[in-house]
Amino acid sequence: MPLSHWPPVSVVMPVLNEERHLEEAAGRVLEQDYPGELEVVLAIGPSKDRTQEIADKLAEKDHRITIVPNPTGKTPAALNVGIAHAKHDILVRVDGHGALTDGYITRAVEVLEESGADNVGGVMAAEGRTPTEMAVACAYRSRLGLGASTFHQGGKAGPADTVYLGVFRRAALERVGGFDETMHRAQDWELNYRIRKTGGLIWFTPDLSVTYRPRSSLSAVAKQFFHTGQWRREVIRRHPETANKRYLAPPVAVILLAVGTILGIIGLATGVSWLDLGFIAPLGYALLLIFGSAMEGRYLPWKALFWMPLVCATMHISWGLGFLIGLREKPNAV
């Protein structure tokens, strides 16, 4: 339902090493045709590519863009410094490798008012361009890859534990002290947890969608998911009640694969035949990946389908190892 008054909105973008996607991401924000006032705050970290140059050119072309430095390069610090410089009370988070769909901000503000929520968000629509990126995007959306997360697969509108990115009320962020800068990953989930603990409402709606550009190589995916596993363990360390089977499945799978493989090798080396049954774990996992990928990725081009089992294995094992190893130093919560 259209509003009689459209409140001013600040879009905050944490940006680091995003020369490939920043122009598209910022452009999709500026093209939103939001009925009210809109500003864009780019919190730029110490990038190793042309990100700063691109950001400067964007700001020169459009007065709605403000650039602020983020010396640490960490996402939660970028968000906090961007929010501190933002003028308005409705805050839209957009990442430097995401592209808003048409009407995103308008619909988000409508849902924020209709639901009374402190934060609303929608679907993370992963979309790749190269065969590897297409496989990664498919894995994001599939049960074989990341499981049954609502904001990856979509679902009915309603209360949620967390949402992708988010459109916030400033008052809710101030109530909980903003983003925890000790949470270098999973800071959005942890923030939404604190909002919910103070009685706030997080609202998911499939009406909102953001195009997400996934990592373009297996090594980049491995690094991303290893860190994700490390920080998911940190979230559970701080908030044990948040542990669930979806987050624990990757470390359990890594343990079973390792134990099965070791037992099978011992069996071959010692001639104890029953230990060879340990190979059931890695062989069964490989078959699951092959047939599961064939089903989940049946609409992919054949080059992307080839990468699908490797991508899923990389996600699972990297996440699991990161979770089992954990962080070297335990950061103190704010």
C-alpha angles and dihedrals in degrees: 000000000000115000123236089223125030111210120222114264134208119206113205119198124187106206132188127155094346103139090131096055111016097091092051093044095049092041093056089053094050091048093056095105091215110184094225134055115297133190131179122214115195112199101198122199126203096285125192094212136050095292095116092048092050092047092051092052091049091052091049091054098046125037091203090074121088123185122211126178123245103194095184094055089217119135100230091049089050091051093048094048091045092050091047090057095042116105102208140070099231110070125195118197116211125171124222092246097046130091121206117225119235114287093012098134094042092051092043092056090048092051091045090057096040095049099036087224127156092222133016130188143156145198125343097218104198111205126177132196104194123053091256092049090048090054091048091049091050091049090052091055098042134083088230091060113035102356127234104326110158096221090054097046104024128235143167123328115259147096115330140184091234141346136209113273099326145214108243141192109235090224091062092052092048090048092060098034099256126267117345104244091202088066102081090174132024089027091138093054092046092048092050089049090056092046090053092047089058091053098266125142126235112198129199122200128176087212088082122070134171122193108231121202107214129212114285103218139042091241091055091048090049092051092046095050095042089058090043090056092048093052094042087059089050091053090052091046090056096038109025092176090068095067114116139165094263092060094040097047097083097052091044090051092050091051093049092047092049095046093045093049093047092049091049092051091048089050092053092046097047101033092239096144099195090062088064085075086078088078087069088081099058094034092049090048091050091051091048090053094047098047094035091052091048089055100040094040099039091120094051124104109262094252091055091044089056090059096046100087091044092049093049092047090049091051095047099043096041092049091046094049092046090051093048095046095041127183119326091224123029109229119220116246118240 
